[in-house]
Amino acid sequence: MCWIVSDVELRIFTSCASAGDNVVDNDNEIEKYDNKFTMRKIVTILSLLTLIASSCGQGNQKKENMLEFYTEKEFKIIDSHIDKTFGKCKNVFHEIVSPDIHVDICVIEPTKQRNYYTLVTMGMGAYKMNIPSELKSNKIDRAELLITLPPDWDLTHLDEEINYWPIRWLKIMARLPIEQNTWLGWGHSVPNGEPFAENTGFSGMLVTMPYFFGEKSASCKLPNKEIVRFYQLVPLYENEMQYKIENGAEALEDLFPDNFDMIVNVNRKNMFEK
């Protein structure tokens, strides 16, 4: 018998591994907040299923019904990279329903040295993005995303969009390359068409480098020599998005003041308002 990893199976595994944990349900985006050890157990289970699936024919099962995820060895390397460059991750938002890739959100809590939350995706890079042929030699077809939030950001009441939208957009951006058969990299931007939530005017996301974490944070080499890139998301106002579209990401970043804070501030001053 051949096994197909489905969202139903993933729900079972996560429920068995972390029954009784805090459950968040945002418009059917169901997650559990749990320690990182549970995520490791889930990855081990998924890795075993991959071996089973790859060792036998899949019959008439379509490839799009298969989950894509890191092997256990790849997971450990990515996990170590996050710990070493962004900070120790003790807790994770586990995704229960996963239609294509399994995207968990690693939560790195504020410290004296870095007084802000860092949220990093874990799983986006298991999928190889559709990179233009002229850029394939740059090894930018795998990526993970992060966003930084102030230390007083409420990560407990995620049924309220004013708290949940950064997590929602990490997931939206992580799946965009799959859903649109495209890719994400430095300088790309994605509009929302309206403010993310009632407490901010931000309505778009810029994909940029994790400048504050140092050059080494931006890439991680897997055992097969492939590279997983790490990009930071920075929310933008509509006119900032339009300027970027018309002039390019480099021109927009040149306008960032020297003290520009990449930690999300829902009341950040618009760069084009005096």
N, C-alpha and C positions, 0 to 999 in steps of 0.2 A: 504494500500500500504506500502510495506517495502522498506527502503532506504539502499542502499549500498554506503559507502563513497568511492568515486573514485577520481583519480587524476583530472578528469574534474571538479568535484564539488569543489575540493580544489582550483583549479585555479579561479573558479568563486568567492569563498569566499574571497580569498586573493585580487583579483582585486577590489571587492566591498569595502573591508575594507581599501585598501591603494592605490587607483587609483591615478596615477600621481607621485608615488614615483620613485626613481632611480631603474631601472631594469638592472640586470646583466644576460647575456646569455653566458655561457661558454659551448660549445659543448652540447647544449640542457639542461644543468644544469641551470635552470632559477630560479633566486631569486630576491627578492626585499629588499632593505635596508630601514628599517622603524623603528619607535619607538616601544618599548616593549608593549605599550598599544594595538597595533594592534594584536600582538601575543596572548594576553589574549582574545581578541574578537574571534579570530579563534579557540582557545581552547574551548571557551564556545560553539561555533557552533558545533564543532566536538563532544563535550560531549553530546549535545542534540541529535545528530545523532546516537550516540552509544546507548542512552536510547531507541530511536525509533527502532533501529535495533535489540536490545536485547529483545524487548517486543513482537516481532512477528517472525514467522518462516522465514528462509532465502531461502526456496524453493531449487532450484538447484544451487544457488550461491555457488561457492567454497570459502573455507576459505581464500585461498591465495589471493583472490581479495579484501580482507578487509584490511583497514588500521588499524594499532595498534598505539594507542596514550594514553597519560596520561588522567585520568579523571581531571576535573577542580580542584578538591581538591588536587590531587597528583601534578598537575602542580604548584599550588600555593606554595606547600611545597618545591618542587625542585627549583622554582624561588627564594624563600626566602633563601634557602641554598646557592645558587650561589651569591646572593647579600651580604650575611653575611660573606662568606668565601673567595670569589674570587674578590669581588668588585661590586659596583652598575652597573647594566646593563641598559643602556638607549636605546640602539639601537640593532636591530636584523637583520640578514640576513634571510629573510623568504623564505622557500622553497615552490615553487608553484607546481611543479610536484612531487608527492610522491607516488611511487608504492607499498610501504609496510609499512614503518614508516614515520612519518612526522618529519624531522630533521631540526630544525632551528639552527642558530649559534648566540649565545649571544655574543655581543661585549662589553667588558669592557675596557674602554679607560685608557690610562696612567694617573697616578697621581704622586704627589711628593713622596709619600711613595712607590709606585710601578710604576716605570717609564717604563712601557711596556704594550702592549696590551695583554689581556687574552681573547681567543676565546673558548667558551664552548658550546658543543652540548646540545640541548634540544629536547629530543624525542627518542634517542636511547634506553634509559632505559624502555620505554614502552613495549619493546619486551623482553621476557624471553629467554635467551640464552640456548643452549643445553649443559648443564654442565655435566661432567662425574659423574656417580652415587656416586662415593666415595668422591666427593667434594661438593655435594648438600647441606650438612649441614653447609657449610661455607657461604651460602647466597651470592653467587657471580654471580647470573644469570642475574642481571640487572646492567647496567653501562652507564655512560656518559663519554665523552672525552674532553680534553682541550689541548690547545697549547698556548705558550706565544711567542709574536713577539716584536721586538724592536719598540720604539716609533715613528721611522721614516718610519715604514713599510707602503707602499702605499695600502690602502684599498679602493681607489676610482677607480683605473684603473684595474679592475679585469678581463678585457678581455685579459690581458697579463698574461701568465702562471707564469712569475717570481714573480707576486704578488698573484696569485690565488692558487698556489699549496698547501699551508697549509690548506685552506678551502676545497679544493678538497679532501685532505687526511683525514680530519676529517670526511667527508661524506663517503669516501671509507671504512674507518675503522668502522664507525657506522653501515654500512650495511653488512659488511663482515660476521658477525655471522648468519645473515639471509640467505645470498646467499650461504654460505658454510655449513650451518647447524652445526655450531661450536660455539666457545666462545672466548672472549678476556679477558685477565686479566694481572696482573703484570708479567712481564718477557717475554711476547709474542712479537714477531717481525714479520714484514711483509715486504718482499722485493718488490721493484718496477722493478728491472731488468735493470734500467738505471737511470741517474740523474733525479730528479724531474723537473728541469728546467735548462735553459742554464746558469743561474747565480750561480749554486751551484753544488757540487759533491755529495751531499746527495742522496742516492738511496734506503733507507729503513727507517722504523719506529719502534722504540722501545716503548712498552707500559710499563710505570713505574708509580710510585706513585707521587702525587703532593707535593713533599717534602717541597718546599719553602712556601707552604700555611698552613702548620701545619697539625697535625694528624686528627683534626676534619673535615678538608676539604674533606677527602677521602671517606666519607660515609654519606648517608642521609636516615633516616627512614621514610617510608611511613605510612599512617594511618592503613594499614593492617599488620604492623610490618615487611613488606619486606624491604630490603635494596637496595638502589641504590649506587653503587660504582663510584667513580670519579678517572679516570686515566689520567696521562699526557703523551702526545706524544713527543718523542725526536727523531729528525732525525739523521740517522747514515750514515757513509760511508760504502762502500761495504765490506772492510776488517774488519771493526768493527762489521758489521752484521755477517760475517763469524766466527769471534772470539766468538760472543755470541752463535751462533748455536753449535759450538764445545765445548764451556766451560760453557755455561749457563749465564743467565742475571746477577746473583749475582757477578760472576767473572768479567763480563764486568763493572758493576757499581763500583766494587772495584778499577778499573783502573781510574775512573773519578778523576781528581785532586780535591783538596779541594776547589778550586775556580771555579769548573766547573759550567758554566752558562747554565741553562736550557732554557734561552731565545734563540730563533732561531738566529743563526749567520751564514749566508750563507758562510762565509769565515772561519768558525771555523777550528782550526788546527786539523788534523787527529791524533787520539791518538797513531797511530802506525807509524807516520812519525816523524823523528828526526828533 
